[in-house]
Amino acid sequence: MTLAGGGRGEMRGELGAGEARARRALVFDSGLGGLSVLAEIERLRPDVEIVYAADDAAFPYGRLSEADLVARVETVMARLIAEAKPDIVVIACSTASTLALPFLRAAYPGLPFVGVVPAIKPAAAASRSGLISVLATRGTVARDYTRALVREHAGACEVTLVGSPLLALIAERAMRGETVEDGEIEREIAPCFVERDGRRTDQVVLACTHFPLILDRLARLAPWPVGYVDPAPAIARRLDALLGPARAGAPKALQGTAIFTSGDEPEPALQKALRRYGLAFTPAGVPGPVSA
C-alpha cells in the first residue's frame, strides 16, 4: 500500500532529517461512518493532519465472525500504520473498538488509540422521562459489552436496545448520492420511540458512527423531538487530551487524505462529499477483500 504522493490531497513521503510536520491522526472505520468523528476532530484540532481510511472492501463488518473481524482489522491497520506513521489512531467504529482495540494496543504500546463507546452514560444523565433508546447495529446490541454499559450507567432508566440491520447501509447510500426514501429510515428508527405511562423516549444514543451522517433526516422523521447523543465530540476531546496542546510554530496541517481499501475510485457524488470534510481521495494498493 503506498500512501505517499506529490498531490495536495496526498500524504507526504518520508521527512528529511530535522524536518517538522503537523501531527497526524489516522481515523479508521469500516466505511464512511468515521466521517462524523473526523468532522469533530477537525473542528477541535485544525492543526492535526488527517488520514481517513475506510475498509470498504470488508464493509459491513457485521457479516464477519469476531475472529475474522479482529484478524482483518489487525492486517489492515498494520499496513496503514506502517505507511501513514500516525501520532494517534482513532478507531471510529463501535464493533472494531469493542473487539480489536485490545489487540491493537498490545501490538503498538507506544501509539495512542481512541475508540468508540456508545454514549449511554450522558444519555441517561440527560433523560427526564427515564426512557432512552440505543440505536445501533445488530452486532453492537447483541454484545455483552453494550449491556454492561447499560447496567453500569443507566440503571435508573428503562433502556430500549434497537439493532438496525440497514441504517448504516442507508447512511452509506446517502453519502454516495443515492436516493433514500423517508420510509426506509422511518422503519429503522421506529422502535426507538416508546410511550409508556404517559412518558416518552426523550434520548436516543447513536451507537454507530454512520448514523450522525443522516442526523437531519433522523430528526425530521422522528414522531416527536428527542435528544440524539453522538459520541463524536467526546472522541475528539479524548484525542485532544492525548495529543496535548498544539505545538507553537508547528507547520499547518495538509489537506486530509481519504483511502478506500477496495481500491475503487469514489463516484463523483462521494468525492464531492469527501471534499466537504476536507479530504481528497488517494489511490492506494491495499489488503484485498475478504470472503463473503
Residue, then its C-alpha position, 0 to 999 in steps of 0.5 A: m500500500t503506498l500512501a505517499g504522493g506529490g498531490r495536495g490531497e496526498m500524504r507526504g513521503e518520508l521527512g528529511a532529517g530535522e524536518a517538522r510536520a503537523r501531527r497526524a491522526l489516522v481515523f479508521d472505520s469500516g466505511l464512511g461512518g468515521l466521517s462524523v468523528l473526523a468532522e469533530i476532530e477537525r473542528l477541535r484540532p485544525d492543526v492535526e493532519i488527517v488520514y481517513a481510511a475506510d475498509d470498504a472492501a470488508f464493509p459491513y463488518g457485521r457479516l464477519s465472525e469476531a475472529d475474522l473481524v479482529a484478524r482483518v482489522e489487525t492486517v489492515m491497520a498494520r499496513l496503514i500504520a506502517e505507511a501513514k506513521p500516525d501520532i494517534v489512531v482513532i478507531a471510529c467504529s463501535t464493533a472494531s473498538t469493542l473487539a480489536l482495540p485490545f489487540l491493537r494496543a498490545a501490538y503498538p504500546g507506544l501509539p495512542f488509540v481512541g475508540v468508540v463507546p456508545a454514549i449511554k452514560p450522558a444519555a441517561a444523565a440527560s433523560r427526564s422521562g427515564l426512557i432512552s433508546v440505543l440505536a445501533t447495529r445488530g452486532t453492537v446490541a447483541r454484545d455483552y459489552t453494550r449491556a454492561l454499559v447499560r447496567e453500569h450507567a443507566g440503571a435508573c432508566e428503562v433502556t430500549l436496545v434497537g439493532s438496525p440491520l440497514l441504517a448504516l447501509i442507508a447512511e452509506r447510500a446517502m453519502r454516495g448520492e443515492t436516493v433514500e426514501d423517508g420510509e426506509i429510515e422511518r422503519e429503522i428508527a421506529p422502535c426507538f420511540v416508546e410511550r409508556d405511562g404517559r412518558r416518552t423516549d426523550q434520548v436516543v444514543l447513536a451507537c454507530t458512527h454512520f448514523p450522525l451522517i443522516l442526523d437531519r433526516l433522523a430528526r425530521l422523521a422522528p414522531w416527536p423531538v428527542g435528544y440524539v447523543d453522538p459520541a463524536p465530540a467526546i472522541a475528539r476531546r479524548l484525542d485532544a487530551l492525548l495529543g496535548p496542546a498544539r505545538a507553537g510554530a508547528p507547520k499547518a496541517l495538509q489537506g486530509t487524505a481519504i483511502f478506500t481499501s477496495g481500491d475503487e475510485p469514489e463516484p463523483a457524488l462521494q468525492k464531492a462529499l469527501r471534499r466537504y470534510g476536507l479530504a481528497f481521495t488517494p489511490a492506494g494498493v491495499p489488503g484485498p477483500v475478504s470472503a463473503 
